[in-house]
Amino acid sequence: MKREHLEGTVARMLSIYDNSDVFFTSPDRRFPNRNTIIGILKDIRTIMFPRYFEDEKPSHSNLEYFVGTTLDAVGDALFRQVREALLFRDAPQISLEEAEQRSRAITKQFLNKIPSLLELLIKDVDAAFEGDPAAQSREEIIFSYPGFFAISVYRIAHELYVLDVPLIPRIMTEYAHQKTGVDLNAGAQVGEYFFIDHATGVVIGETTIIGNHVKIYQGVTLGALSTRGGQKLAGVKRHPTIEDDVTIYSNASILGGETVIGKGSVIAGSAFVTESVPAGSRVSVRCQEVNVHQHRSKTS
């Protein structure tokens, strides 16, 4: 097809670009690189659990060198991506020099948190091992459990969320979402010894608060009630609070920012909860019946 036949289409496309601020046609706009961010995640998980995920297998004699050089690479890559994310959100109010200064400070704070994140993740491994009789070892959980993968990515992303880094935490958790089916927002506050069993279909919203020793199963939603208010609800607590030692069985939905599930409660599968329940509650679903009808074939 000749170029002149496309002139009208090209003109319309350019007009749409010019009349919306969601397009990156200006060379001054910045955007972090998704593949680089995923690479940063992989490198962090590799130094947290050496010899588990990547081809390089550091021996004990060179482990210090391996961790140090990998952290250096993570720091350099993260600095650049945080800078781009800040420029994306805050330019032109923020200069390149200011963005670089803030990015260096954020990167340093994040790298210093990695040992604490590792200690948290070891507790999550313990929770999974103690909570799943099918687990043959803690190593199996680290290697292969999708729930642990999602939690590990969340814990990394959450630290960047707390440091007010735009975009990058969402890119990280959406990567885990695609890999595992767990949609765990980086803004959620999750305590120690957290276990997601089977994992698939779990949704945990941004303002959810989860205490210690909480166990949830596949298909659980910790969500908001109607969000028709849209951006007017930004920053408002929209998702529930789950206190310590709560178990939530498969396909249960717990909704609303004022909903609190008291310590030690058990929520039955398929329950729909929009009001708070006191500590030690057993929430069950009534009037569910299972009817079995035996088919009898006609015989001549």
C-alpha positions as YAML, in Angstrom:
chain: A
units: angstrom
residues:
- id: 1
  name: MET
  ca: [0.00, 0.00, 0.00]
- id: 2
  name: LYS
  ca: [1.35, 3.41, -0.94]
- id: 3
  name: ARG
  ca: [2.19, 5.91, 1.79]
- id: 4
  name: GLU
  ca: [-0.27, 8.51, 0.52]
- id: 5
  name: HIS
  ca: [-3.16, 6.15, 1.24]
- id: 6
  name: LEU
  ca: [-2.13, 6.14, 4.90]
- id: 7
  name: GLU
  ca: [-1.82, 9.89, 5.41]
- id: 8
  name: GLY
  ca: [-5.28, 10.22, 6.95]
- id: 9
  name: THR
  ca: [-4.69, 7.35, 9.35]
- id: 10
  name: VAL
  ca: [-1.31, 8.73, 10.39]
- id: 11
  name: ALA
  ca: [-2.80, 12.17, 10.97]
- id: 12
  name: ARG
  ca: [-5.56, 10.76, 13.17]
- id: 13
  name: MET
  ca: [-3.06, 8.71, 15.19]
- id: 14
  name: LEU
  ca: [-0.87, 11.78, 15.79]
- id: 15
  name: SER
  ca: [-3.91, 13.78, 16.84]
- id: 16
  name: ILE
  ca: [-4.84, 11.11, 19.40]
- id: 17
  name: TYR
  ca: [-1.27, 11.13, 20.74]
- id: 18
  name: ASP
  ca: [-1.35, 14.92, 21.11]
- id: 19
  name: ASN
  ca: [-4.69, 15.00, 22.89]
- id: 20
  name: SER
  ca: [-3.93, 12.43, 25.58]
- id: 21
  name: ASP
  ca: [-1.26, 12.38, 28.25]
- id: 22
  name: VAL
  ca: [-0.91, 8.58, 28.36]
- id: 23
  name: PHE
  ca: [1.45, 8.38, 25.37]
- id: 24
  name: PHE
  ca: [5.24, 8.59, 25.45]
- id: 25
  name: THR
  ca: [5.89, 10.46, 22.23]
- id: 26
  name: SER
  ca: [7.88, 13.22, 23.94]
- id: 27
  name: PRO
  ca: [11.61, 12.45, 24.29]
- id: 28
  name: ASP
  ca: [11.53, 14.20, 27.68]
- id: 29
  name: ARG
  ca: [9.25, 11.59, 29.26]
- id: 30
  name: ARG
  ca: [10.90, 8.68, 31.04]
- id: 31
  name: PHE
  ca: [9.75, 5.15, 31.74]
- id: 32
  name: PRO
  ca: [11.38, 2.28, 33.66]
- id: 33
  name: ASN
  ca: [12.32, -0.86, 31.77]
- id: 34
  name: ARG
  ca: [10.21, -3.90, 32.69]
- id: 35
  name: ASN
  ca: [12.81, -6.50, 31.68]
- id: 36
  name: THR
  ca: [15.50, -4.76, 33.72]
- id: 37
  name: ILE
  ca: [13.21, -4.68, 36.77]
- id: 38
  name: ILE
  ca: [12.50, -8.40, 36.42]
- id: 39
  name: GLY
  ca: [16.26, -8.96, 36.17]
- id: 40
  name: ILE
  ca: [16.73, -7.02, 39.42]
- id: 41
  name: LEU
  ca: [14.15, -9.26, 41.10]
- id: 42
  name: LYS
  ca: [15.92, -12.39, 39.90]
- id: 43
  name: ASP
  ca: [19.29, -11.13, 41.12]
- id: 44
  name: ILE
  ca: [17.90, -10.29, 44.56]
- id: 45
  name: ARG
  ca: [16.30, -13.70, 44.90]
- id: 46
  name: THR
  ca: [19.59, -15.30, 43.78]
- id: 47
  name: ILE
  ca: [21.61, -13.63, 46.52]
- id: 48
  name: MET
  ca: [18.89, -14.35, 49.07]
- id: 49
  name: PHE
  ca: [18.92, -18.04, 48.19]
- id: 50
  name: PRO
  ca: [22.23, -18.84, 46.46]
- id: 51
  name: ARG
  ca: [22.28, -21.86, 44.14]
- id: 52
  name: TYR
  ca: [18.49, -22.12, 43.98]
- id: 53
  name: PHE
  ca: [17.42, -20.17, 40.93]
- id: 54
  name: GLU
  ca: [20.20, -19.28, 38.51]
- id: 55
  name: ASP
  ca: [22.98, -21.12, 36.72]
- id: 56
  name: GLU
  ca: [25.81, -19.62, 38.72]
- id: 57
  name: LYS
  ca: [26.63, -21.81, 41.72]
- id: 58
  name: PRO
  ca: [28.92, -19.94, 44.13]
- id: 59
  name: SER
  ca: [31.07, -22.13, 46.33]
- id: 60
  name: HIS
  ca: [31.50, -21.35, 49.98]
- id: 61
  name: SER
  ca: [34.94, -19.88, 49.26]
- id: 62
  name: ASN
  ca: [33.65, -17.24, 46.85]
- id: 63
  name: LEU
  ca: [30.20, -16.60, 48.34]
- id: 64
  name: GLU
  ca: [31.25, -13.23, 49.78]
- id: 65
  name: TYR
  ca: [32.50, -12.12, 46.36]
- id: 66
  name: PHE
  ca: [29.36, -13.41, 44.65]
- id: 67
  name: VAL
  ca: [27.00, -11.60, 47.01]
- id: 68
  name: GLY
  ca: [29.04, -8.40, 46.90]
- id: 69
  name: THR
  ca: [29.32, -8.19, 43.12]
- id: 70
  name: THR
  ca: [25.66, -9.09, 42.63]
- id: 71
  name: LEU
  ca: [24.57, -6.43, 45.11]
- id: 72
  name: ASP
  ca: [26.72, -3.91, 43.24]
- id: 73
  name: ALA
  ca: [25.00, -4.80, 39.99]
- id: 74
  name: VAL
  ca: [21.56, -4.66, 41.63]
- id: 75
  name: GLY
  ca: [22.35, -1.25, 43.09]
- id: 76
  name: ASP
  ca: [23.49, 0.19, 39.76]
- id: 77
  name: ALA
  ca: [20.47, -1.17, 37.88]
- id: 78
  name: LEU
  ca: [17.98, -0.17, 40.58]
- id: 79
  name: PHE
  ca: [19.38, 3.36, 40.78]
- id: 80
  name: ARG
  ca: [18.77, 3.88, 37.06]
- id: 81
  name: GLN
  ca: [15.27, 2.42, 37.14]
- id: 82
  name: VAL
  ca: [14.22, 4.42, 40.22]
- id: 83
  name: ARG
  ca: [15.54, 7.58, 38.56]
- id: 84
  name: GLU
  ca: [13.45, 6.89, 35.46]
- id: 85
  name: ALA
  ca: [10.37, 6.15, 37.58]
- id: 86
  name: LEU
  ca: [10.74, 9.40, 39.54]
- id: 87
  name: LEU
  ca: [11.18, 11.41, 36.36]
- id: 88
  name: PHE
  ca: [8.12, 9.69, 34.90]
- id: 89
  name: ARG
  ca: [5.94, 10.73, 37.84]
- id: 90
  name: ASP
  ca: [7.43, 14.02, 38.99]
- id: 91
  name: ALA
  ca: [8.94, 15.75, 35.94]
- id: 92
  name: PRO
  ca: [9.08, 18.64, 35.19]
- id: 93
  name: GLN
  ca: [8.69, 19.54, 38.88]
- id: 94
  name: ILE
  ca: [11.79, 17.48, 39.64]
- id: 95
  name: SER
  ca: [15.13, 18.05, 37.90]
- id: 96
  name: LEU
  ca: [17.43, 15.28, 36.72]
- id: 97
  name: GLU
  ca: [19.89, 16.18, 39.49]
- id: 98
  name: GLU
  ca: [17.16, 15.95, 42.15]
- id: 99
  name: ALA
  ca: [15.94, 12.65, 40.73]
- id: 100
  name: GLU
  ca: [19.43, 11.20, 40.85]
- id: 101
  name: GLN
  ca: [19.97, 12.37, 44.41]
- id: 102
  name: ARG
  ca: [16.71, 10.81, 45.58]
- id: 103
  name: SER
  ca: [17.39, 7.62, 43.62]
- id: 104
  name: ARG
  ca: [20.77, 7.16, 45.30]
- id: 105
  name: ALA
  ca: [19.22, 7.59, 48.74]
- id: 106
  name: ILE
  ca: [16.36, 5.18, 47.94]
- id: 107
  name: THR
  ca: [18.72, 2.58, 46.50]
- id: 108
  name: LYS
  ca: [20.99, 2.72, 49.55]
- id: 109
  name: GLN
  ca: [18.04, 2.34, 51.95]
- id: 110
  name: PHE
  ca: [16.65, -0.56, 49.95]
- id: 111
  name: LEU
  ca: [19.94, -2.47, 49.76]
- id: 112
  name: ASN
  ca: [20.36, -2.12, 53.51]
- id: 113
  name: LYS
  ca: [16.94, -3.76, 53.99]
- id: 114
  name: ILE
  ca: [17.76, -6.94, 52.05]
- id: 115
  name: PRO
  ca: [19.08, -8.90, 55.08]
- id: 116
  name: SER
  ca: [15.88, -8.10, 57.00]
- id: 117
  name: LEU
  ca: [13.80, -9.20, 54.01]
- id: 118
  name: LEU
  ca: [15.68, -12.49, 53.92]
- id: 119
  name: GLU
  ca: [14.97, -13.06, 57.61]
- id: 120
  name: LEU
  ca: [11.26, -12.43, 56.97]
- id: 121
  name: LEU
  ca: [11.23, -14.85, 54.05]
- id: 122
  name: ILE
  ca: [12.86, -17.59, 56.11]
- id: 123
  name: LYS
  ca: [9.95, -17.21, 58.55]
- id: 124
  name: ASP
  ca: [7.53, -17.50, 55.62]
- id: 125
  name: VAL
  ca: [9.27, -20.72, 54.58]
- id: 126
  name: ASP
  ca: [8.86, -22.04, 58.12]
- id: 127
  name: ALA
  ca: [5.15, -21.15, 58.04]
- id: 128
  name: ALA
  ca: [4.69, -23.04, 54.79]
- id: 129
  name: PHE
  ca: [6.60, -26.08, 56.02]
- id: 130
  name: GLU
  ca: [4.70, -26.24, 59.32]
- id: 131
  name: GLY
  ca: [1.38, -25.57, 57.60]
- id: 132
  name: ASP
  ca: [1.60, -28.04, 54.72]
- id: 133
  name: PRO
  ca: [2.04, -31.76, 55.46]
- id: 134
  name: ALA
  ca: [2.68, -32.31, 51.74]
- id: 135
  name: ALA
  ca: [5.91, -30.29, 51.96]
- id: 136
  name: GLN
  ca: [8.85, -32.68, 52.03]
- id: 137
  name: SER
  ca: [11.43, -30.02, 52.86]
- id: 138
  name: ARG
  ca: [11.92, -26.30, 53.25]
- id: 139
  name: GLU
  ca: [14.08, -26.40, 50.14]
- id: 140
  name: GLU
  ca: [11.12, -27.70, 48.13]
- id: 141
  name: ILE
  ca: [9.09, -24.67, 49.23]
- id: 142
  name: ILE
  ca: [11.79, -22.24, 48.13]
- id: 143
  name: PHE
  ca: [12.30, -24.07, 44.84]
- id: 144
  name: SER
  ca: [8.76, -24.62, 43.74]
- id: 145
  name: TYR
  ca: [5.88, -23.18, 45.80]
- id: 146
  name: PRO
  ca: [4.04, -20.47, 43.86]
- id: 147
  name: GLY
  ca: [2.73, -18.92, 47.08]
- id: 148
  name: PHE
  ca: [6.26, -18.44, 48.38]
- id: 149
  name: PHE
  ca: [7.37, -16.99, 45.04]
- id: 150
  name: ALA
  ca: [4.54, -14.44, 45.19]
- id: 151
  name: ILE
  ca: [5.31, -13.56, 48.81]
- id: 152
  name: SER
  ca: [9.03, -13.13, 48.12]
- id: 153
  name: VAL
  ca: [8.35, -10.75, 45.21]
- id: 154
  name: TYR
  ca: [5.78, -8.89, 47.32]
- id: 155
  name: ARG
  ca: [8.23, -8.37, 50.20]
- id: 156
  name: ILE
  ca: [10.82, -6.89, 47.82]
- id: 157
  name: ALA
  ca: [8.24, -4.69, 46.09]
- id: 158
  name: HIS
  ca: [6.72, -3.56, 49.39]
- id: 159
  name: GLU
  ca: [10.01, -2.02, 50.54]
- id: 160
  name: LEU
  ca: [10.14, 0.08, 47.37]
- id: 161
  name: TYR
  ca: [6.48, 1.00, 47.85]
- id: 162
  name: VAL
  ca: [7.24, 2.22, 51.37]
- id: 163
  name: LEU
  ca: [10.07, 4.32, 49.91]
- id: 164
  name: ASP
  ca: [7.51, 5.98, 47.59]
- id: 165
  name: VAL
  ca: [8.95, 4.58, 44.37]
- id: 166
  name: PRO
  ca: [6.37, 4.81, 41.57]
- id: 167
  name: LEU
  ca: [5.62, 2.06, 39.01]
- id: 168
  name: ILE
  ca: [8.40, -0.36, 39.93]
- id: 169
  name: PRO
  ca: [6.55, -2.09, 42.81]
- id: 170
  name: ARG
  ca: [3.54, -2.65, 40.55]
- id: 171
  name: ILE
  ca: [5.72, -4.03, 37.76]
- id: 172
  name: MET
  ca: [7.25, -6.48, 40.24]
- id: 173
  name: THR
  ca: [4.00, -7.73, 41.73]
- id: 174
  name: GLU
  ca: [2.34, -8.01, 38.32]
- id: 175
  name: TYR
  ca: [5.26, -10.20, 37.25]
- id: 176
  name: ALA
  ca: [4.51, -12.50, 40.19]
- id: 177
  name: HIS
  ca: [0.79, -12.28, 39.36]
- id: 178
  name: GLN
  ca: [1.45, -13.52, 35.83]
- id: 179
  name: LYS
  ca: [3.70, -16.33, 37.09]
- id: 180
  name: THR
  ca: [1.53, -17.57, 39.97]
- id: 181
  name: GLY
  ca: [-2.02, -16.21, 39.73]
- id: 182
  name: VAL
  ca: [-1.52, -14.36, 43.03]
- id: 183
  name: ASP
  ca: [-2.44, -10.65, 42.88]
- id: 184
  name: LEU
  ca: [-0.76, -9.33, 46.03]
- id: 185
  name: ASN
  ca: [-0.51, -5.54, 45.96]
- id: 186
  name: ALA
  ca: [2.81, -4.08, 47.07]
- id: 187
  name: GLY
  ca: [1.00, -1.64, 49.38]
- id: 188
  name: ALA
  ca: [-0.51, -4.34, 51.59]
- id: 189
  name: GLN
  ca: [0.98, -4.71, 55.08]
- id: 190
  name: VAL
  ca: [1.80, -8.36, 55.78]
- id: 191
  name: GLY
  ca: [3.18, -9.68, 59.05]
- id: 192
  name: GLU
  ca: [5.52, -12.57, 59.80]
- id: 193
  name: TYR
  ca: [5.01, -16.28, 59.04]
- id: 194
  name: PHE
  ca: [2.62, -15.74, 56.12]
- id: 195
  name: PHE
  ca: [1.51, -18.76, 54.07]
- id: 196
  name: ILE
  ca: [-0.57, -18.90, 50.89]
- id: 197
  name: ASP
  ca: [-1.44, -22.55, 50.22]
- id: 198
  name: HIS
  ca: [-1.96, -23.57, 46.57]
- id: 199
  name: ALA
  ca: [-1.95, -19.84, 45.77]
- id: 200
  name: THR
  ca: [-3.86, -19.57, 42.48]
- id: 201
  name: GLY
  ca: [-6.55, -16.91, 42.30]
- id: 202
  name: VAL
  ca: [-5.65, -15.06, 45.50]
- id: 203
  name: VAL
  ca: [-6.32, -11.29, 45.48]
- id: 204
  name: ILE
  ca: [-5.02, -9.01, 48.26]
- id: 205
  name: GLY
  ca: [-5.69, -5.29, 47.90]
- id: 206
  name: GLU
  ca: [-3.44, -2.33, 48.50]
- id: 207
  name: THR
  ca: [-4.70, -1.26, 51.95]
- id: 208
  name: THR
  ca: [-5.06, -4.77, 53.41]
- id: 209
  name: ILE
  ca: [-3.41, -5.34, 56.79]
- id: 210
  name: ILE
  ca: [-2.43, -8.92, 57.66]
- id: 211
  name: GLY
  ca: [-1.03, -9.95, 61.03]
- id: 212
  name: ASN
  ca: [1.36, -12.74, 61.99]
- id: 213
  name: HIS
  ca: [0.82, -16.47, 61.41]
- id: 214
  name: VAL
  ca: [-1.98, -16.00, 58.88]
- id: 215
  name: LYS
  ca: [-2.75, -18.80, 56.45]
- id: 216
  name: ILE
  ca: [-4.94, -18.43, 53.38]
- id: 217
  name: TYR
  ca: [-5.93, -20.82, 50.62]
- id: 218
  name: GLN
  ca: [-6.51, -20.53, 46.88]
- id: 219
  name: GLY
  ca: [-9.17, -18.23, 45.53]
- id: 220
  name: VAL
  ca: [-9.32, -15.98, 48.60]
- id: 221
  name: THR
  ca: [-10.12, -12.31, 48.02]
- id: 222
  name: LEU
  ca: [-9.21, -9.61, 50.54]
- id: 223
  name: GLY
  ca: [-10.80, -6.78, 48.66]
- id: 224
  name: ALA
  ca: [-12.77, -3.57, 48.66]
- id: 225
  name: LEU
  ca: [-16.46, -2.92, 48.53]
- id: 226
  name: SER
  ca: [-17.71, -0.97, 45.51]
- id: 227
  name: THR
  ca: [-14.98, 1.40, 44.29]
- id: 228
  name: ARG
  ca: [-17.23, 3.66, 42.20]
- id: 229
  name: GLY
  ca: [-15.54, 6.62, 43.85]
- id: 230
  name: GLY
  ca: [-12.45, 5.87, 41.78]
- id: 231
  name: GLN
  ca: [-9.49, 8.16, 42.43]
- id: 232
  name: LYS
  ca: [-11.40, 9.93, 45.22]
- id: 233
  name: LEU
  ca: [-10.71, 6.79, 47.29]
- id: 234
  name: ALA
  ca: [-6.95, 6.87, 46.73]
- id: 235
  name: GLY
  ca: [-5.21, 6.64, 50.10]
- id: 236
  name: VAL
  ca: [-8.41, 5.60, 51.90]
- id: 237
  name: LYS
  ca: [-8.40, 2.21, 53.66]
- id: 238
  name: ARG
  ca: [-10.61, 0.10, 51.41]
- id: 239
  name: HIS
  ca: [-9.49, -3.43, 52.27]
- id: 240
  name: PRO
  ca: [-9.88, -5.56, 55.42]
- id: 241
  name: THR
  ca: [-7.67, -6.13, 58.42]
- id: 242
  name: ILE
  ca: [-6.78, -9.74, 59.25]
- id: 243
  name: GLU
  ca: [-5.42, -10.17, 62.76]
- id: 244
  name: ASP
  ca: [-2.92, -12.79, 63.98]
- id: 245
  name: ASP
  ca: [-3.45, -16.56, 63.69]
- id: 246
  name: VAL
  ca: [-6.35, -16.38, 61.22]
- id: 247
  name: THR
  ca: [-7.05, -19.13, 58.67]
- id: 248
  name: ILE
  ca: [-9.10, -18.33, 55.56]
- id: 249
  name: TYR
  ca: [-10.21, -21.27, 53.42]
- id: 250
  name: SER
  ca: [-10.58, -21.39, 49.65]
- id: 251
  name: ASN
  ca: [-12.76, -18.95, 47.69]
- id: 252
  name: ALA
  ca: [-13.73, -16.88, 50.71]
- id: 253
  name: SER
  ca: [-14.21, -13.15, 50.13]
- id: 254
  name: ILE
  ca: [-13.58, -10.61, 52.87]
- id: 255
  name: LEU
  ca: [-14.37, -7.06, 51.81]
- id: 256
  name: GLY
  ca: [-14.26, -3.53, 53.14]
- id: 257
  name: GLY
  ca: [-11.82, -1.21, 54.87]
- id: 258
  name: GLU
  ca: [-13.69, -1.34, 58.19]
- id: 259
  name: THR
  ca: [-13.89, -5.14, 58.24]
- id: 260
  name: VAL
  ca: [-11.66, -6.72, 60.90]
- id: 261
  name: ILE
  ca: [-11.23, -10.47, 61.29]
- id: 262
  name: GLY
  ca: [-10.36, -11.02, 64.92]
- id: 263
  name: LYS
  ca: [-7.36, -12.96, 66.14]
- id: 264
  name: GLY
  ca: [-7.55, -16.74, 65.87]
- id: 265
  name: SER
  ca: [-10.65, -16.78, 63.68]
- id: 266
  name: VAL
  ca: [-11.38, -19.34, 60.96]
- id: 267
  name: ILE
  ca: [-13.25, -18.32, 57.81]
- id: 268
  name: ALA
  ca: [-14.91, -21.17, 55.91]
- id: 269
  name: GLY
  ca: [-14.52, -21.71, 52.20]
- id: 270
  name: SER
  ca: [-16.83, -19.65, 49.97]
- id: 271
  name: ALA
  ca: [-17.84, -17.35, 52.84]
- id: 272
  name: PHE
  ca: [-18.71, -13.76, 51.93]
- id: 273
  name: VAL
  ca: [-17.79, -11.45, 54.81]
- id: 274
  name: THR
  ca: [-18.38, -7.67, 54.86]
- id: 275
  name: GLU
  ca: [-18.61, -7.10, 58.62]
- id: 276
  name: SER
  ca: [-16.09, -7.51, 61.42]
- id: 277
  name: VAL
  ca: [-15.98, -10.69, 63.46]
- id: 278
  name: PRO
  ca: [-14.59, -10.97, 67.00]
- id: 279
  name: ALA
  ca: [-11.50, -12.90, 68.00]
- id: 280
  name: GLY
  ca: [-11.85, -16.66, 68.01]
- id: 281
  name: SER
  ca: [-14.81, -16.70, 65.61]
- id: 282
  name: ARG
  ca: [-15.74, -19.58, 63.31]
- id: 283
  name: VAL
  ca: [-17.44, -18.16, 60.24]
- id: 284
  name: SER
  ca: [-19.32, -20.81, 58.27]
- id: 285
  name: VAL
  ca: [-21.70, -20.88, 55.32]
- id: 286
  name: ARG
  ca: [-25.24, -22.07, 56.04]
- id: 287
  name: CYS
  ca: [-27.87, -23.61, 53.81]
- id: 288
  name: GLN
  ca: [-25.46, -25.20, 51.38]
- id: 289
  name: GLU
  ca: [-26.74, -28.60, 50.40]
- id: 290
  name: VAL
  ca: [-25.17, -31.29, 48.32]
- id: 291
  name: ASN
  ca: [-27.74, -33.51, 46.64]
- id: 292
  name: VAL
  ca: [-26.66, -36.74, 44.96]
- id: 293
  name: HIS
  ca: [-29.08, -38.38, 42.54]
- id: 294
  name: GLN
  ca: [-28.16, -41.79, 41.28]
- id: 295
  name: HIS
  ca: [-28.91, -42.24, 37.62]
- id: 296
  name: ARG
  ca: [-30.67, -45.52, 36.91]
- id: 297
  name: SER
  ca: [-30.54, -46.64, 33.31]
- id: 298
  name: LYS
  ca: [-33.62, -48.26, 31.85]
- id: 299
  name: THR
  ca: [-33.31, -51.92, 31.04]
- id: 300
  name: SER
  ca: [-35.51, -53.80, 28.61]
...
